[in-house]
């Protein structure tokens, strides 16, 4: 672990924190699946880049992880389990399938844990939700993810969740386009590749 250098491996095209969290697997349905949460350092990096935790909290958590590497490994394992549960729930919604009971149970357990870490604060004549001890708990970056997933599942925006049409991608995103016909997680990536394939197929057929 250490300071982040070079281009980030993460993309934030989901339109919602919990969907961006599920999109940390490249080529999810392809032959070269790549899990971006390779270690706790990567999980921390995602947490800071997504604004799930602050830079200051990341530094504290980095120190804690260095002192308790076994706990850091366990946190990554729980993060992956949570990510897959959230993914299974939302893909079930997208394809109008039955929601897996085990996935929903795992999310509910995580939601109960996350709720214990938050409180309502009052500042500048406004009430806001804030997390307590986010710089002292290795799984702090997961709390906002769980809250985002819970809020999205119980909101009208749930029916705007889509899955990328690319065969190997399967990333999730919130379709806020005017006609709600967005097909790709990112037009610059999957969209352009699909256009290139169609062009090649037309040339080949011609």
TIPA-909231 format. One record per residue: residue number from 1; residue in one letter; x, y, z of N, C-alpha, C in turn. Coordinates in nm, 2 decimals, padded with zeros to 4 digits. Example, Ala and Ser with C-alpha at 12.3 -4.5 7.8 and 13.67 -1.06 7.14 Angstrom:
<recs>
- 1, A, 01.32, -00.57, 00.78, 01.23, -00.45, 00.78, 01.32, -00.33, 00.78
- 2, S, 01.28, -00.22, 00.71, 01.37, -00.11, 00.71, 01.29, 00.00, 00.79
</recs>
This chain:
<recs>
- 1, X, 00.08, -00.12, 00.00, 00.00, 00.00, 00.00, 00.09, 00.12, 00.00
- 2, X, 00.03, 00.24, -00.02, 00.10, 00.36, -00.03, 00.03, 00.46, -00.11
- 3, X, 00.09, 00.57, -00.15, 00.03, 00.67, -00.23, -00.01, 00.61, -00.37
- 4, X, -00.12, 00.65, -00.42, -00.17, 00.60, -00.55, -00.09, 00.66, -00.66
- 5, X, -00.04, 00.58, -00.75, 00.04, 00.63, -00.86, -00.02, 00.58, -00.99
- 6, X, -00.01, 00.66, -01.10, -00.05, 00.62, -01.23, -00.20, 00.63, -01.25
- 7, X, -00.24, 00.58, -01.36, -00.39, 00.58, -01.40, -00.47, 00.49, -01.30
- 8, X, -00.58, 00.54, -01.26, -00.66, 00.46, -01.17, -00.73, 00.34, -01.25
- 9, X, -00.74, 00.23, -01.19, -00.80, 00.11, -01.25, -00.96, 00.12, -01.25
- 10, X, -01.01, 00.22, -01.17, -01.15, 00.23, -01.15, -01.22, 00.33, -01.24
- 11, X, -01.34, 00.30, -01.27, -01.43, 00.39, -01.35, -01.56, 00.41, -01.27
- 12, X, -01.61, 00.53, -01.28, -01.73, 00.57, -01.21, -01.84, 00.62, -01.31
- 13, X, -01.90, 00.52, -01.37, -02.00, 00.55, -01.48, -02.13, 00.50, -01.44
- 14, X, -02.15, 00.44, -01.32, -02.27, 00.38, -01.28, -02.38, 00.47, -01.24
- 15, X, -02.35, 00.60, -01.20, -02.45, 00.69, -01.16, -02.50, 00.67, -01.02
- 16, X, -02.44, 00.58, -00.95, -02.48, 00.55, -00.81, -02.36, 00.48, -00.74
- 17, X, -02.34, 00.51, -00.62, -02.22, 00.46, -00.55, -02.22, 00.31, -00.55
- 18, X, -02.34, 00.25, -00.52, -02.35, 00.10, -00.50, -02.33, 00.03, -00.64
- 19, X, -02.37, 00.10, -00.75, -02.35, 00.04, -00.88, -02.20, 00.05, -00.92
- 20, X, -02.14, 00.16, -00.89, -02.00, 00.18, -00.91, -01.92, 00.07, -00.84
- 21, X, -01.97, 00.04, -00.72, -01.90, -00.07, -00.64, -01.91, -00.20, -00.71
- 22, X, -02.02, -00.23, -00.77, -02.04, -00.36, -00.84, -01.95, -00.36, -00.96
- 23, X, -01.92, -00.25, -01.02, -01.84, -00.24, -01.14, -01.69, -00.24, -01.12
- 24, X, -01.65, -00.31, -01.02, -01.51, -00.33, -00.99, -01.46, -00.47, -01.04
- 25, X, -01.53, -00.52, -01.13, -01.49, -00.65, -01.20, -01.49, -00.62, -01.35
- 26, X, -01.38, -00.63, -01.42, -01.37, -00.62, -01.56, -01.40, -00.75, -01.63
- 27, X, -01.46, -00.74, -01.74, -01.50, -00.87, -01.82, -01.56, -00.97, -01.73
- 28, X, -01.66, -00.92, -01.66, -01.73, -01.01, -01.56, -01.78, -01.14, -01.62
- 29, X, -01.83, -01.13, -01.74, -01.89, -01.25, -01.81, -01.80, -01.30, -01.92
- 30, X, -01.68, -01.24, -01.93, -01.59, -01.29, -02.04, -01.49, -01.39, -01.99
- 31, X, -01.40, -01.43, -02.08, -01.30, -01.53, -02.05, -01.18, -01.48, -01.96
- 32, X, -01.17, -01.35, -01.95, -01.06, -01.29, -01.88, -01.11, -01.20, -01.77
- 33, X, -01.19, -01.26, -01.68, -01.24, -01.18, -01.57, -01.13, -01.13, -01.48
- 34, X, -01.15, -01.00, -01.44, -01.04, -00.93, -01.36, -01.11, -00.86, -01.24
- 35, X, -01.08, -00.91, -01.12, -01.13, -00.85, -01.00, -01.03, -00.74, -00.96
- 36, X, -01.08, -00.61, -00.95, -01.00, -00.50, -00.92, -00.97, -00.49, -00.77
- 37, X, -01.04, -00.56, -00.69, -01.01, -00.55, -00.55, -00.91, -00.66, -00.52
- 38, X, -00.79, -00.64, -00.56, -00.68, -00.74, -00.54, -00.63, -00.74, -00.40
- 39, X, -00.64, -00.63, -00.33, -00.59, -00.63, -00.19, -00.65, -00.51, -00.12
- 40, X, -00.62, -00.49, 00.01, -00.68, -00.38, 00.08, -00.65, -00.24, 00.03
- 41, X, -00.52, -00.23, -00.02, -00.48, -00.10, -00.08, -00.58, -00.06, -00.19
- 42, X, -00.62, -00.16, -00.27, -00.71, -00.13, -00.38, -00.84, -00.09, -00.33
- 43, X, -00.89, -00.16, -00.23, -01.02, -00.12, -00.17, -01.02, 00.02, -00.11
- 44, X, -00.91, 00.05, -00.05, -00.89, 00.19, 00.01, -00.89, 00.29, -00.11
- 45, X, -00.82, 00.26, -00.22, -00.81, 00.35, -00.33, -00.95, 00.38, -00.38
- 46, X, -01.03, 00.27, -00.40, -01.17, 00.29, -00.45, -01.25, 00.37, -00.35
- 47, X, -01.23, 00.35, -00.22, -01.30, 00.42, -00.12, -01.28, 00.57, -00.13
- 48, X, -01.15, 00.61, -00.15, -01.12, 00.75, -00.16, -01.16, 00.81, -00.29
- 49, X, -01.14, 00.74, -00.40, -01.18, 00.79, -00.53, -01.33, 00.81, -00.55
- 50, X, -01.40, 00.72, -00.48, -01.55, 00.73, -00.49, -01.61, 00.82, -00.39
- 51, X, -01.52, 00.88, -00.30, -01.57, 00.97, -00.19, -01.64, 00.90, -00.08
- 52, X, -01.63, 00.76, -00.08, -01.69, 00.69, 00.03, -01.62, 00.71, 00.16
- 53, X, -01.49, 00.74, 00.15, -01.41, 00.79, 00.27, -01.32, 00.90, 00.22
- 54, X, -01.28, 00.98, 00.32, -01.19, 01.09, 00.29, -01.04, 01.05, 00.28
- 55, X, -00.96, 01.14, 00.23, -00.82, 01.11, 00.22, -00.76, 01.09, 00.36
- 56, X, -00.80, 01.17, 00.45, -00.75, 01.16, 00.59, -00.79, 01.02, 00.65
- 57, X, -00.91, 00.98, 00.62, -00.95, 00.85, 00.68, -00.87, 00.74, 00.61
- 58, X, -00.84, 00.75, 00.48, -00.76, 00.65, 00.41, -00.63, 00.64, 00.47
- 59, X, -00.56, 00.75, 00.51, -00.43, 00.74, 00.57, -00.44, 00.67, 00.70
- 60, X, -00.54, 00.69, 00.79, -00.55, 00.63, 00.91, -00.58, 00.48, 00.89
- 61, X, -00.67, 00.44, 00.80, -00.70, 00.30, 00.77, -00.58, 00.23, 00.72
- 62, X, -00.50, 00.30, 00.64, -00.38, 00.24, 00.58, -00.28, 00.19, 00.70
- 63, X, -00.27, 00.28, 00.80, -00.18, 00.25, 00.91, -00.24, 00.13, 00.99
- 64, X, -00.37, 00.13, 01.01, -00.44, 00.02, 01.09, -00.42, -00.11, 01.01
- 65, X, -00.43, -00.11, 00.88, -00.42, -00.23, 00.80, -00.28, -00.28, 00.80
- 66, X, -00.18, -00.19, 00.81, -00.04, -00.24, 00.81, -00.01, -00.31, 00.95
- 67, X, -00.08, -00.27, 01.05, -00.06, -00.33, 01.18, -00.14, -00.45, 01.20
- 68, X, -00.24, -00.47, 01.12, -00.33, -00.59, 01.13, -00.36, -00.64, 00.99
- 69, X, -00.26, -00.70, 00.92, -00.28, -00.74, 00.78, -00.39, -00.85, 00.77
- 70, X, -00.40, -00.93, 00.87, -00.50, -01.04, 00.86, -00.64, -00.98, 00.86
- 71, X, -00.67, -00.88, 00.94, -00.80, -00.81, 00.94, -00.82, -00.74, 00.81
- 72, X, -00.72, -00.69, 00.75, -00.74, -00.62, 00.62, -00.78, -00.72, 00.51
- 73, X, -00.72, -00.84, 00.51, -00.75, -00.94, 00.42, -00.90, -00.99, 00.44
- 74, X, -00.94, -01.00, 00.56, -01.08, -01.04, 00.59, -01.17, -00.93, 00.54
- 75, X, -01.14, -00.81, 00.55, -01.22, -00.70, 00.51, -01.24, -00.70, 00.36
- 76, X, -01.13, -00.73, 00.28, -01.14, -00.74, 00.14, -01.24, -00.86, 00.10
- 77, X, -01.23, -00.97, 00.18, -01.31, -01.08, 00.15, -01.46, -01.05, 00.17
- 78, X, -01.49, -00.97, 00.28, -01.63, -00.93, 00.31, -01.67, -00.83, 00.20
- 79, X, -01.58, -00.74, 00.16, -01.62, -00.65, 00.05, -01.66, -00.71, -00.07
- 80, X, -01.59, -00.82, -00.11, -01.62, -00.89, -00.24, -01.75, -00.96, -00.22
- 81, X, -01.77, -01.02, -00.10, -01.90, -01.09, -00.08, -02.02, -00.99, -00.09
- 82, X, -02.00, -00.88, -00.03, -02.10, -00.77, -00.04, -02.13, -00.73, -00.18
- 83, X, -02.02, -00.70, -00.25, -02.03, -00.66, -00.39, -02.11, -00.76, -00.47
- 84, X, -02.08, -00.89, -00.46, -02.15, -00.99, -00.54, -02.29, -01.00, -00.50
- 85, X, -02.32, -00.98, -00.37, -02.46, -00.98, -00.33, -02.54, -00.87, -00.39
- 86, X, -02.48, -00.75, -00.38, -02.55, -00.63, -00.44, -02.57, -00.65, -00.59
- 87, X, -02.47, -00.70, -00.66, -02.47, -00.73, -00.80, -02.59, -00.83, -00.83
- 88, X, -02.59, -00.94, -00.75, -02.70, -01.04, -00.78, -02.84, -00.98, -00.76
- 89, X, -02.85, -00.89, -00.66, -02.98, -00.83, -00.63, -03.03, -00.74, -00.75
- 90, X, -02.94, -00.66, -00.79, -02.97, -00.56, -00.89, -02.99, -00.63, -01.03
- 91, X, -02.91, -00.73, -01.06, -02.92, -00.80, -01.19, -03.06, -00.87, -01.19
- 92, X, -03.10, -00.92, -01.08, -03.23, -00.99, -01.07, -03.34, -00.89, -01.10
- 93, X, -03.32, -00.77, -01.04, -03.42, -00.67, -01.07, -03.43, -00.63, -01.22
- 94, X, -03.31, -00.61, -01.27, -03.30, -00.57, -01.42, -03.37, -00.67, -01.51
- 95, X, -03.34, -00.80, -01.48, -03.39, -00.91, -01.56, -03.53, -00.97, -01.51
- 96, X, -03.58, -00.90, -01.41, -03.71, -00.94, -01.35, -03.71, -01.09, -01.31
- 97, X, -03.61, -01.12, -01.24, -03.60, -01.26, -01.19, -03.62, -01.25, -01.04
- 98, X, -03.64, -01.36, -00.97, -03.65, -01.36, -00.83, -03.52, -01.32, -00.76
- 99, X, -03.53, -01.23, -00.66, -03.41, -01.19, -00.59, -03.36, -01.30, -00.51
- 100, X, -03.23, -01.33, -00.52, -03.17, -01.44, -00.43, -03.18, -01.41, -00.29
- 101, X, -03.24, -01.50, -00.21, -03.27, -01.47, -00.07, -03.14, -01.46, 00.01
- 102, X, -03.03, -01.54, -00.03, -02.91, -01.53, 00.04, -02.84, -01.39, 00.02
- 103, X, -02.85, -01.34, -00.10, -02.79, -01.21, -00.13, -02.86, -01.10, -00.05
- 104, X, -03.00, -01.10, -00.05, -03.07, -01.00, 00.03, -03.04, -01.01, 00.18
- 105, X, -03.03, -01.14, 00.23, -03.00, -01.15, 00.37, -02.86, -01.09, 00.40
- 106, X, -02.76, -01.11, 00.31, -02.63, -01.05, 00.34, -02.64, -00.90, 00.33
- 107, X, -02.71, -00.85, 00.24, -02.72, -00.70, 00.24, -02.79, -00.65, 00.36
- 108, X, -02.90, -00.72, 00.41, -02.97, -00.67, 00.53, -02.88, -00.68, 00.65
- 109, X, -02.79, -00.78, 00.66, -02.70, -00.79, 00.77, -02.60, -00.67, 00.76
- 110, X, -02.55, -00.64, 00.64, -02.46, -00.53, 00.63, -02.53, -00.40, 00.66
- 111, X, -02.65, -00.38, 00.62, -02.73, -00.26, 00.64, -02.75, -00.24, 00.79
- 112, X, -02.77, -00.34, 00.87, -02.79, -00.33, 01.01, -02.66, -00.29, 01.08
- 113, X, -02.55, -00.34, 01.03, -02.41, -00.30, 01.08, -02.38, -00.16, 01.05
- 114, X, -02.41, -00.12, 00.92, -02.38, 00.02, 00.88, -02.46, 00.12, 00.96
- 115, X, -02.59, 00.08, 00.98, -02.68, 00.18, 01.05, -02.62, 00.21, 01.19
- 116, X, -02.55, 00.12, 01.25, -02.49, 00.14, 01.38, -02.38, 00.24, 01.38
- 117, X, -02.32, 00.26, 01.26, -02.21, 00.35, 01.25, -02.24, 00.49, 01.21
- 118, X, -02.37, 00.52, 01.19, -02.41, 00.65, 01.15, -02.50, 00.73, 01.25
- 119, X, -02.51, 00.86, 01.23, -02.59, 00.94, 01.32, -02.64, 01.06, 01.24
- 120, X, -02.75, 01.12, 01.29, -02.80, 01.25, 01.23, -02.73, 01.36, 01.30
- 121, X, -02.67, 01.45, 01.22, -02.60, 01.57, 01.28, -02.67, 01.69, 01.23
- 122, X, -02.65, 01.80, 01.31, -02.72, 01.93, 01.27, -02.60, 02.04, 01.26
- 123, X, -02.59, 02.10, 01.15, -02.49, 02.20, 01.13, -02.53, 02.30, 01.02
- 124, X, -02.51, 02.43, 01.05, -02.55, 02.53, 00.95, -02.69, 02.52, 00.91
- 125, X, -02.78, 02.50, 01.01, -02.92, 02.50, 00.99, -02.97, 02.38, 00.91
- 126, X, -02.88, 02.28, 00.89, -02.92, 02.17, 00.81, -02.89, 02.04, 00.89
- 127, X, -02.98, 01.94, 00.86, -02.95, 01.81, 00.92, -02.88, 01.72, 00.81
- 128, X, -02.79, 01.64, 00.86, -02.72, 01.56, 00.76, -02.68, 01.43, 00.83
- 129, X, -02.66, 01.33, 00.74, -02.62, 01.19, 00.79, -02.47, 01.19, 00.79
- 130, X, -02.41, 01.15, 00.90, -02.26, 01.14, 00.90, -02.22, 01.00, 00.96
- 131, X, -02.10, 00.96, 00.93, -02.05, 00.83, 00.98, -01.96, 00.86, 01.09
- 132, X, -01.97, 00.78, 01.20, -01.88, 00.80, 01.31, -01.77, 00.70, 01.30
- 133, X, -01.65, 00.74, 01.35, -01.53, 00.65, 01.35, -01.50, 00.59, 01.21
- 134, X, -01.52, 00.67, 01.11, -01.49, 00.61, 00.97, -01.34, 00.60, 00.95
- 135, X, -01.26, 00.66, 01.04, -01.11, 00.65, 01.02, -01.05, 00.54, 01.11
- 136, X, -01.14, 00.46, 01.18, -01.09, 00.36, 01.27, -01.14, 00.23, 01.24
- 137, X, -01.22, 00.21, 01.14, -01.28, 00.08, 01.11, -01.24, 00.04, 00.96
- 138, X, -01.18, -00.07, 00.95, -01.13, -00.11, 00.82, -01.24, -00.12, 00.71
- 139, X, -01.36, -00.14, 00.75, -01.47, -00.16, 00.65, -01.55, -00.03, 00.63
- 140, X, -01.50, 00.08, 00.67, -01.57, 00.21, 00.67, -01.62, 00.25, 00.53
- 141, X, -01.54, 00.22, 00.43, -01.58, 00.25, 00.29, -01.70, 00.17, 00.24
- 142, X, -01.74, 00.06, 00.32, -01.85, -00.02, 00.28, -01.99, 00.04, 00.33
- 143, X, -01.98, 00.12, 00.43, -02.10, 00.18, 00.49, -02.18, 00.26, 00.40
- 144, X, -02.12, 00.36, 00.33, -02.19, 00.44, 00.23, -02.25, 00.36, 00.12
- 145, X, -02.17, 00.25, 00.08, -02.22, 00.16, -00.03, -02.35, 00.10, 00.01
- 146, X, -02.35, 00.04, 00.13, -02.47, -00.03, 00.18, -02.59, 00.07, 00.19
- 147, X, -02.57, 00.19, 00.24, -02.67, 00.29, 00.24, -02.72, 00.32, 00.10
- 148, X, -02.63, 00.34, 00.01, -02.67, 00.37, -00.13, -02.75, 00.26, -00.19
- 149, X, -02.71, 00.14, -00.16, -02.79, 00.02, -00.22, -02.93, 00.02, -00.16
- 150, X, -02.94, 00.04, -00.03, -03.07, 00.04, 00.04, -03.16, 00.15, -00.01
- 151, X, -03.10, 00.27, -00.03, -03.18, 00.38, -00.08, -03.23, 00.36, -00.22
- 152, X, -03.14, 00.30, -00.30, -03.18, 00.28, -00.44, -03.28, 00.17, -00.46
- 153, X, -03.27, 00.07, -00.38, -03.37, -00.04, -00.38, -03.51, 00.00, -00.34
- 154, X, -03.52, 00.11, -00.26, -03.64, 00.15, -00.21, -03.69, 00.28, -00.27
- 155, X, -03.62, 00.32, -00.38, -03.66, 00.45, -00.45, -03.72, 00.42, -00.59
- 156, X, -03.78, 00.52, -00.65, -03.84, 00.50, -00.78, -03.73, 00.49, -00.89
- 157, X, -03.61, 00.53, -00.86, -03.50, 00.51, -00.95, -03.46, 00.37, -00.98
- 158, X, -03.51, 00.28, -00.89, -03.47, 00.14, -00.91, -03.50, 00.08, -01.05
- 159, X, -03.61, 00.13, -01.11, -03.64, 00.08, -01.24, -03.56, 00.15, -01.35
- 160, X, -03.47, 00.23, -01.32, -03.38, 00.29, -01.42, -03.24, 00.22, -01.42
- 161, X, -03.23, 00.12, -01.33, -03.10, 00.04, -01.33, -03.10, -00.04, -01.46
- 162, X, -02.99, -00.04, -01.53, -02.97, -00.12, -01.65, -02.84, -00.19, -01.64
- 163, X, -02.82, -00.29, -01.73, -02.70, -00.37, -01.74, -02.64, -00.34, -01.88
- 164, X, -02.51, -00.32, -01.88, -02.44, -00.30, -02.01, -02.47, -00.41, -02.11
- 165, X, -02.50, -00.37, -02.24, -02.54, -00.46, -02.34, -02.42, -00.54, -02.39
- 166, X, -02.30, -00.50, -02.36, -02.18, -00.58, -02.41, -02.18, -00.72, -02.35
- 167, X, -02.16, -00.82, -02.43, -02.17, -00.96, -02.38, -02.08, -00.99, -02.27
- 168, X, -01.96, -00.93, -02.27, -01.86, -00.97, -02.16, -01.85, -00.87, -02.05
- 169, X, -01.92, -00.76, -02.06, -01.90, -00.65, -01.96, -02.00, -00.67, -01.84
- 170, X, -02.13, -00.66, -01.86, -02.23, -00.68, -01.76, -02.23, -00.57, -01.64
- 171, X, -02.16, -00.46, -01.66, -02.16, -00.36, -01.56, -02.30, -00.30, -01.55
- 172, X, -02.33, -00.24, -01.43, -02.46, -00.18, -01.40, -02.45, -00.03, -01.41
- 173, X, -02.56, 00.03, -01.44, -02.57, 00.18, -01.44, -02.71, 00.23, -01.43
- 174, X, -02.72, 00.35, -01.39, -02.85, 00.42, -01.37, -02.88, 00.50, -01.50
- 175, X, -02.98, 00.46, -01.57, -03.01, 00.53, -01.70, -03.10, 00.65, -01.68
- 176, X, -03.03, 00.77, -01.68, -03.10, 00.89, -01.66, -03.12, 00.97, -01.79
- 177, X, -03.10, 00.90, -01.90, -03.12, 00.97, -02.03, -03.27, 01.00, -02.05
- 178, X, -03.29, 01.09, -02.14, -03.43, 01.14, -02.16, -03.52, 01.02, -02.20
- 179, X, -03.48, 00.94, -02.30, -03.56, 00.84, -02.35, -03.54, 00.70, -02.28
- 180, X, -03.45, 00.70, -02.18, -03.42, 00.58, -02.11, -03.38, 00.46, -02.20
- 181, X, -03.30, 00.49, -02.30, -03.26, 00.38, -02.39, -03.11, 00.37, -02.39
- 182, X, -03.04, 00.41, -02.29, -02.90, 00.39, -02.28, -02.87, 00.24, -02.27
- 183, X, -02.77, 00.20, -02.35, -02.74, 00.05, -02.36, -02.60, 00.02, -02.31
- 184, X, -02.51, 00.12, -02.30, -02.37, 00.08, -02.26, -02.33, 00.15, -02.13
- 185, X, -02.24, 00.08, -02.06, -02.19, 00.14, -01.94, -02.12, 00.27, -01.97
- 186, X, -02.05, 00.27, -02.08, -01.97, 00.39, -02.13, -01.96, 00.38, -02.28
- 187, X, -02.01, 00.48, -02.35, -02.00, 00.48, -02.49, -01.86, 00.48, -02.55
- 188, X, -01.77, 00.54, -02.47, -01.63, 00.54, -02.52, -01.56, 00.41, -02.51
- 189, X, -01.61, 00.32, -02.43, -01.55, 00.19, -02.41, -01.64, 00.08, -02.48
- 190, X, -01.73, 00.03, -02.41, -01.82, -00.08, -02.46, -01.90, -00.04, -02.59
- 191, X, -01.95, 00.09, -02.59, -02.02, 00.14, -02.70, -01.94, 00.14, -02.83
- 192, X, -01.82, 00.19, -02.82, -01.74, 00.20, -02.94, -01.69, 00.07, -02.99
- 193, X, -01.66, -00.02, -02.89, -01.62, -00.16, -02.93, -01.74, -00.23, -03.01
- 194, X, -01.86, -00.21, -02.96, -01.97, -00.27, -03.02, -01.99, -00.21, -03.16
- 195, X, -01.97, -00.08, -03.18, -01.99, -00.02, -03.31, -01.88, -00.07, -03.40
- 196, X, -01.76, -00.09, -03.35, -01.65, -00.14, -03.43, -01.68, -00.28, -03.48
- 197, X, -01.73, -00.37, -03.39, -01.77, -00.50, -03.43, -01.87, -00.51, -03.54
- 198, X, -01.98, -00.42, -03.52, -02.08, -00.42, -03.62, -02.03, -00.37, -03.76
- 199, X, -01.94, -00.28, -03.75, -01.88, -00.23, -03.88, -01.80, -00.34, -03.94
- 200, X, -01.72, -00.41, -03.86, -01.64, -00.52, -03.92, -01.73, -00.63, -03.98
- 201, X, -01.84, -00.66, -03.91, -01.93, -00.77, -03.96, -01.99, -00.72, -04.09
- 202, X, -02.03, -00.60, -04.10, -02.09, -00.55, -04.23, -01.99, -00.55, -04.34
- 203, X, -01.86, -00.52, -04.31, -01.76, -00.52, -04.41, -01.73, -00.67, -04.46
- 204, X, -01.73, -00.76, -04.36, -01.71, -00.90, -04.39, -01.82, -00.96, -04.47
- 205, X, -01.95, -00.92, -04.43, -02.06, -00.97, -04.51, -02.07, -00.91, -04.65
- 206, X, -02.02, -00.79, -04.66, -02.02, -00.73, -04.79, -01.91, -00.78, -04.88
</recs>
